[in-house]
Amino acid sequence: MSNFYGSNLNEGNEISMATSPFFTDRVFESREELRQWVQNTTFSLGYIIVTRRSKAKENGVVSYITLICYRGGEYKFKESSKKVICDQHNHPPAQHMEGHAYARRLKENEKKLLVDLTSKNVTPRDILSALKEQNENNVSTLKTIYNARQKLRLSQNVSVLKYLDQVWLSKYKEMFVSGWIDRHLNFGEQTTNRVQSQHAKLKKYLCAKNSSLEKFVGCIDQIVKSQLTSIYESFENSRIVLKHRHNLPCFRLLRGFMTLKAQDILEGELQRSSRHQLDSSNCGCKLRHSCGLPCACMLSVYLNSDVFWRKFDLSLSTSVENEDICCDGELQMFKENFTKQSKVEIKSLLRKLRDIFQPSKTLIKEPTIQKNTQALRRRSHSTTSKFVGLDLVELNKEPARHSSCPSEQVSNFIDLNQMLESCDTHPLMKEIPDMFHPYITHVQDIRGDGNCGFRAISVCLGYGEDQWLYVRHQLLDELLSSYDVYARVFTNGIDELRNSLCFSKCPAPAEHWMVMPMTGVLIANRFGVILNYLTKRGDITFFPLWRGPEHFQYHHTITIAHVYDNHNVMVQLEGDYPMSTILAYWICHRAPFTAG
C-alpha cells in the first residue's frame, strides 16, 4: 500500500509530521492559495487532491477546509463494523497525469490565453503547444482544447439566442402560430410533428434496428390497438365523469354526449363571454374555425335567446348593428288581411293587439283547477299477493288495461306552469337524469316489496300495479319458450335470470328482484314495446330482438327509472325526448329486418 510518506512511518505507526511533505509554517492568504499549494505538492508525488468540504464564517474567512484524493471516499460496509481512520492511499500513484480528467483542466490564465489565441484563428494543436511552453506541468490533451473551444462558441451564442427570444419569440411567436391555427380546422392540434412522434413510438415497439416485415406489421397493429384503447377510455370517462365546473344549466343536455376536453373548452368560452361583451365583430370566432365548437359570441346568443337550444349552428354569424330592420311589409300584409275579416274577427284581432302592447290591461284571467274532493280509497297493506294460488290458465289471461295516470276532474282551463312545477318538485326527480326532466309529465311511485320492477312494468302496460304476477309469468314463459336462443344471447347469468323470475310471493328477497339488463330484453320481446331504463349510472333503450316495425301498428314506448339503487318507479315521457344508449345485446343479436 502506497502513501505520501514512503518510509516515514515509524514502528509505532505514527507519522513524523516534521518530514511530511505537507508540513509548513506558511500562512496562506486565501483558500485558493492553500488548495493550489497542496495540489502542486501532491502533483509531483503522482496524486490529485480536491476539496471535500469547507466552511466559511459570516465575514468570508474560511474556518476549516478538508482536502482529499479525488479517488478517495468512505467505504460503506454492508454490515456494521468498527470505523478505522486511515490517511493512506489504497492505490498506487499515477504514472501519467494525462489520463486524469481533473489534472487536464485548464487554469484561469490558460483559459484567457486560449480565448486570445482562438480569436486570432490559431489552430488547436498550436494552442496546445503554446500552453505547454507556458507551463511545463500542463497535461492537457488536444481533446481538452476542442472542448474548451466548443464551450467558448456556445457562450458566445447565448447572447444571440437571448436576443431572438426577447425581440422575436416572446412577442410574435404566438402570432405566427395563430395566423394558421385560428383560421383553419385543426381540432386543437397545434403541432406539426405528429408523424415524427408516431415514428418514435414505432421504434420503441420494434426494439431493434433491423426487423422483418411481419414484426413491423405486428408492431403497427399493437400501436393502433393501444391508441384505440386510450380513445375508448377517454370516451367512457367523458360519459360517466362529471366535473364540478361543468355542472351548469346550459351543459345539462351535453353531459355524457360530449368529451370532457370539449366541455372544458366551452366552459372557458363561457367565462370569456361573461367577462367581455362579445359579438361577431370583436369575438374573433377562433374556436369555431379551429375546433368547430360555438365561440363566445354564439354561446351568448344561445343563452340569451332560448334556454332550450339543442343544436349547434356552425354557419357564419352576422352583426345586426348596422342592419336596417323594417316592419312595413308585415304591417301592409296585416292591413290587407284585416280588411277581409268579419266584424267579430276584427274585434278579436284588435283585442290581441291590445294584449300585446298593454299586457297589464288584458281581460284574460288566470286559469284555475278544481281539486278532487273525493276521499281516496284506503290501500291494503297485506303482504300476501291475491294472485298466489291461481293456476297458470288464469295467469295467462291478459288482465284489463286502464290508464297508468291517475284521472282527475279538472276544469276546461289547466295551469301548465303549476303542473310543471309540481313535477319538478317531485322527490324522485333528483334520482332521474337531468336531461329527461323537461319531458317528464308523470312519475308514479311503486310499492317497494322486491317486486317493484315488475309492478312498474305492469303500470306502464296499463294493467295496474297489482298485476305484477302476470308480468312475472309472461317473462318466465318468454324465457322458457326460447331458452336455447336466449342462452346464446345471455352467455352468462341466464340461470340467475331464470331464478329471479321463478317467484310468486310478496315480499321478494334480493335474489328474485328484476335483473337488468337481461329482463329488459325479455320485456321488449314479450310485450312488443320499446323500453327506456333510466338510471344515474346510464340510460338504456331496449328494442325487440326478433320483431321489426312491420309487426306493430304503432310504436309503444314505456319508461321505468331505477332510483335509490334498490327501487323502480314508473315514468311517463312525452315530446321529443333524447334517446338513450341502445343495448349492446340488440346490436349484436338482432334480426336483420328489425332495424327497419
Secondary structure, DSSP 8 states (H G I E B T S, - for coil): ---TTTT-B-TTS-B-GGG-TT------SSHHHHHHHHHHHHHHHT--EEEEEEEE-TTS-EEEEEEEETT------SS----------SS---S-GGG-TTTT---HHHHHHHHHHHHTT--HHHHHHHHHHH-TT----HHHHHHHHHHHHHHHHHHHHHHHIIIIIHHHHHHHHHHHHTTS--TT---S-HHHHHHHHHHHHH-SSS--HHHHHHHHHHHHHHHHHHHHHHHHHHHH---GGG--GGGTTTTTTS-HHHHHHHHHHHHHHHHS---TTTS--HHHHHHSS--HHHHHHHHHH-TT------S-----SS-----HHHHHHHHHHHHTS-HHHHHHHHHHHHHHH-GGG------------S--------SS-TTTT--HHHHHS------SS------S---HHHHHHHHHT-TTGGGS-GGGGGGEEEEE----SS-HHHHHHHHHTTS-GGGHHHHHHHHHHHHHHTHHHHHHH-SS-HHHHHHHHS---SS--GGGS--TTHHHHHHHHHHT-EEEEE-SS--EEE--SS--GGG-SS--EEEEEEETTTEEEEEEE-SS----EE-HHHHHH--GGGG-
